[in-house]
Amino acid sequence: MIKTNANGDTLWTKTYGGADHDEGHSVQQTTDGGYIITGFTFSFGIGTINVYLIKTDANGDTLWTKTYGGYGDDEGYDIQQTTDSGYIITGATGSFGAGGSDIYLIKTKSNGDTLWTKIYGESFFDEGLSVQQTNDGSYIIAGYTSSFGSSQSYGGIYLIKTDANGNSGCYQSNANTIVASTNTIVGNTNTIVRSGGTVSPTNMIVGSGGNDSTLCLSTGINELNIENSITLYPNPASNELRIQPVGWSSNGLKNAELGMTKATIYIMNTLGQDVSTAINVHGPLSEVEVEVRKRSSGLYFVRIANEKEVWVGKFVKE
């Protein structure tokens, strides 16, 4: 790791690892002024290659180091500090999953201990190359896939949106990640810095085309007809959520048209599991208010059903 000033002149350089081959693929400055690095290590861990996580202070000296993975090849490609001061790592795993490699997502506490680990992919090769926490507290992963798309030979871009717990409801499973601390050796190096070279303009070729495929339109819940949709507000919601299905009006439920005398409201997570007590609604109403303040941040679905009709919508809990 090389720290420079604004002009690119080195302030200090560090090396980390053991007796074998170790690489760093992503680094970010953390809120305490230190740094977090992810990559892979041959020197430590239980497998051939394990994900390598290194936390340093502002001078690049290690505070702690961890490895993650199984008995196969596992690599970390990108890392971000999350709003809870923990970390989210994406990469590839050959220890878990269905294919030659699957996308690996690891959520840790601030000390590097895992909160949960997820894998995504199918029977060929899938890798996570970049991850970010989104404004709703969930995660977005960009990567590569040869399991899906029109060309398994060349692969394609893989984009996955999860909730705050890493659930996407699509080609996903959990991983029994083994976490270990390492005796990382930290060294100072005499880095040689030179300036110079030539800059030449390039003839950039920009093209359009290609195909996109949606693997899962919904996360764990079958999509319903758009006519049976729900107006949800405010969305995102913090404390209360107001629900108004299409087919309701200011004069109340259109009982004559829908044959409705009562309905039941369910709130579900991205796996389609009920996360609240069913709410029974009787008689004509213009809207229903539901308290959501106790729900964890993330994506949720609202389902309203009566004897003949079903309405569905989704909202984000802040």
Long-range contacts (C-beta under 8 A, 24 or more apart in sequence): 1-27, 1-35, 1-37, 1-56, 1-60, 2-191, 3-60, 8-193, 8-195, 9-193, 10-191, 10-193, 12-59, 12-60, 12-188, 13-60, 13-188, 13-189, 13-190, 13-191, 14-56, 14-60, 14-61, 14-186, 14-187, 14-188, 14-189, 15-186, 15-187, 15-188, 15-189, 16-54, 16-62, 16-65, 16-184, 16-185, 16-186, 16-187, 17-41, 17-43, 17-184, 17-185, 18-42, 18-43, 18-44, 18-182, 18-183, 18-184, 18-185, 19-43, 22-52, 23-52, 24-52, 24-54, 25-75, 25-76, 25-77, 25-78, 25-91, 26-76, 26-77, 26-78, 26-79, 27-79, 28-79, 28-80, 28-81, 30-55, 30-81, 31-81, 31-85, 32-57, 32-58, 33-57, 33-58, 34-58, 34-63, 35-60, 36-79, 36-81, 36-87, 37-79, 38-76, 38-77, 38-78, 38-79, 38-89, 38-91, 39-75, 39-76, 40-74, 40-75, 40-76, 40-91, 41-67, 41-182, 43-182, 44-180, 44-182, 44-183, 44-184, 45-69, 45-178, 45-180, 45-182, 46-70, 46-71, 46-178, 46-180, 47-71, 47-72, 47-73, 47-74, 47-95, 48-72, 48-73, 49-73, 49-74, 49-75, 50-74, 50-180, 51-75, 51-76, 51-89, 51-91, 51-104, 51-106, 52-76, 52-182, 53-79, 53-87, 53-89, 53-108, 53-112, 54-184, 55-112, 60-186, 61-186, 62-184, 62-186, 64-111, 64-112, 64-181, 65-181, 65-182, 65-184, 66-108, 66-112, 66-179, 66-180, 66-181, 66-182, 67-179, 67-180, 67-181, 67-182, 68-106, 68-114, 68-117, 68-177, 68-178, 68-179, 69-93, 69-95, 69-177, 69-178, 70-95, 70-96, 70-175, 70-176, 70-177, 70-178, 71-95, 72-96, 73-101, 74-104, 75-104, 76-104, 76-106, 77-127, 77-128, 77-129, 77-130, 78-128, 78-129, 78-130, 78-131, 79-131, 80-131, 80-132, 80-133, 82-107, 82-133, 83-133, 83-137, 84-110, 85-110, 86-110, 86-115, 87-112, 88-131, 88-133, 88-139, 89-131, 90-128, 90-129, 90-130, 90-131, 90-141, 90-143, 91-127, 91-128, 92-126, 92-127, 92-128, 93-119, 93-175, 95-175, 96-173, 96-175, 96-176, 96-177, 97-121, 97-173, 97-175, 98-122, 98-123, 98-171, 98-173, 99-123, 99-124, 99-125, 99-126, 99-147, 100-124, 100-125, 101-125, 101-126, 101-127, 102-126, 103-127, 103-128, 103-141, 103-143, 103-158, 103-160, 104-128, 104-175, 105-131, 105-139, 105-141, 105-162, 105-166, 106-177, 107-166, 112-179, 113-179, 114-177, 114-179, 116-165, 116-166, 116-174, 117-166, 117-174, 117-175, 117-177, 118-162, 118-166, 118-167, 118-168, 118-172, 118-173, 118-174, 118-175, 119-172, 119-173, 119-174, 119-175, 120-158, 120-160, 120-168, 120-170, 120-171, 120-172, 121-145, 121-147, 121-158, 121-171, 122-147, 122-148, 122-171, 123-147, 124-152, 125-155, 126-158, 127-158, 128-158, 128-160, 134-161, 136-164, 136-236, 136-297, 136-298, 136-299, 136-316, 136-317, 136-318, 137-164, 137-297, 137-298, 137-318, 138-162, 138-163, 138-164, 138-297, 138-298, 138-299, 139-164, 139-166, 147-171, 148-213, 148-215, 149-211, 149-213, 150-211, 150-213, 162-270, 163-219, 163-269, 163-270, 163-298, 163-299, 164-296, 164-297, 164-298, 165-296, 165-298, 167-219, 167-220, 167-269, 167-270, 167-271, 168-216, 168-219, 168-270, 169-216, 169-218, 169-219, 169-220, 169-221, 169-270, 169-271, 169-272, 170-215, 170-216, 170-219, 171-215, 171-216, 219-270, 219-271, 219-299, 220-268, 220-269, 220-270, 220-271, 220-272, 220-273, 221-268, 221-270, 221-272, 221-301, 221-303, 221-312, 223-312, 224-310, 224-311, 224-312, 228-309, 228-310, 228-311, 228-312, 229-311, 229-312, 229-313, 230-302, 230-304, 230-311, 230-312, 230-313, 231-313, 232-302, 232-313, 232-314, 232-315, 235-315, 235-316, 236-315, 236-316, 236-317, 236-318, 237-292, 237-315, 237-316, 237-317, 237-318, 238-292, 238-293, 238-317, 238-318, 239-291, 239-292, 239-293, 240-289, 240-290, 240-291, 240-292, 240-293, 241-289, 241-290, 241-291, 241-292, 241-302, 241-315, 242-287, 242-288, 242-289, 242-290, 243-287, 243-288, 243-289, 243-290, 243-302, 243-304, 243-313, 244-286, 244-287, 244-288, 245-304, 245-311, 245-313, 246-311, 247-309, 247-311, 248-285, 248-286, 248-287, 249-286, 250-286, 251-284, 251-286, 252-283, 252-284, 252-285, 252-286, 253-283, 253-284, 253-285, 255-284, 258-306, 258-308, 258-309, 259-306, 259-307, 259-308, 260-306, 260-307, 260-308, 260-309, 261-306, 261-307, 262-306, 263-304, 263-305, 263-306, 264-304, 264-305, 264-306, 265-290, 265-302, 265-303, 265-304, 266-302, 266-303, 266-304, 266-305, 267-292, 267-295, 267-300, 267-301, 267-302, 267-303, 268-300, 268-301, 268-302, 268-303, 269-298, 269-299, 269-300, 269-301, 270-298, 270-299, 270-300, 270-301, 272-301, 275-300, 292-317
